[in-house]
């Protein structure tokens, strides 16, 4: 790429990062003169990019929105972040799955081969539930490249070694056989077989520091959907409610999830016509009230207090009289 062409791409990348730029500010960032900035802006306009001039003491520039905007420019890190977000949307947000998959395919076509291979390895399970936006910075944010590395280990069935800091601050070195990546609310988890503890475990990705090189290949172990749900249940935000219970609903998971607030519970698909619902509330009666909003058959899985509350409400409804 020639120097002027490379400079144009750098200028376009800067204009995409925020709404307004001063001319002198762009000149300093690109290490060129204000006159060269004006000349490069004219070139971008000739290429079809709607760069507007803004008023001010020294003048400035703005990349205007438009339906005919030419293709946007992303660096490797931005392209990977978009691919991760699209993969998550495609696996867990009703109504946008098809569009997300089409957009993911478009992004994939223009990725460099080294990144395309890593993005292809990323298989995400998105589970409804967990923390919503609170307006505070998200301390659980993870590096998209770390997700790709973990995804590659899941796909290739290679042991994942990492340093891990638990909730109580205790650090330990772990050796695992990663099974899947899970997105829940604003957090990411790895469901894996812990080789040193000889059992399934769930790890928060933001508390992991993966090591290289990765370990040897392994033969994947079977993990039922019910067991996976049990592993993830301690990580749900609704665990903060005074009481929590679990039921089996004879309805498609997608239909149930549409009406269940993330702050109250989570939905895990069992099959095409049933799902496992974990729900929290102020009291057992309030949990039963939520369940009655669904006009479907329900089986109580536990605990016994929830089953007793269902029986009590059923008896009360049976005693309801009719006027006249």
C-alpha positions, 0 to 999 in steps of 0.5 A: 500500500502506498503512503498516501493510500495508507494515510487515507485509511488512517484518516477514515479510521479516525473519522469513524471513531467519534463524531467530530474532529478538529483539523489541527487535531487530525493533523497532529494524530496523522503527523501531517500538515492541516493542508494535507488533511484538507487534501485527503478529506477531498480525496475521501469525498471523491471516493464517496465518503460523506465527510462534512466540514464543521464550524469552529475556531479552526474548523473540523470534520465529521463523517456523516451518516448515510444509506449509501456509505461505502464499506466501513474500515475495521482493524483486526481487533475491531473485526474480531469483536464484531464477529464475537458479538454477531456469534452471540446474537445469532445464538441467543437473541430472538428475532435477529438470528438470521440477520446476525448469521448473514452479517457474520458471513459477510465479516468472515469473507473479508477477514484475513485467513489467520483471523477467519480460522480463529473466528470459525472456531468460536462456538458460543452458547448464549443463555438468558439470564444474568446481569443487565445494564447498570450504567457502571463500567463492566469489570467483567469485560474480556478480550475478544482474542482470548475468547477466540483462543478458548474457542479454538481449544473447545473446537480442537479438543485441546487441554486449556491451562490457565491461572484462575482467581476465584471470587474470594481472591485465591489464585490457582493453576488449572488444567481443564478439558474445555467443553463450551463457551457460554455467554450469560448476561454480560459475562462469559463462562467456560464449562470444562472438565477439571483434570485435577478435581476430576469433575465438571467446573464453570470458570469466568473468563475474565478471571482466567489467564490462559497459558501457552502453549495449549495442552494435548488433545483429549476425547470429549466427555458427554455433558447433558443439557441438564447438567450444564444448566446445573453448573451455570445456575450459581452464576445467575443474577437472580440468585440474589432473590430470597427464594429460587426454584426450578420447574419444567415448562411444557412450552418452547424455550423461546416462547417462555424466554420472551416473557421472563425478565432476566432479573427474575430467572433463566430459561434452558431448552430441554427439547423443542417443546419443553424447557427448564426454568429457574426463577427467583422471587420475594416469596414462594407465592410470588414465584407461583404467581409468575408461573401462573402467567404462563398458560402451559403445563408445569412440573415442579423440580424443586425445592419442596417449598415451591411444590408446597406453595403450588399446592397451597395456591391450588387449594386456595383457587379451588375455594374461590366462590362465584358471585350470584 
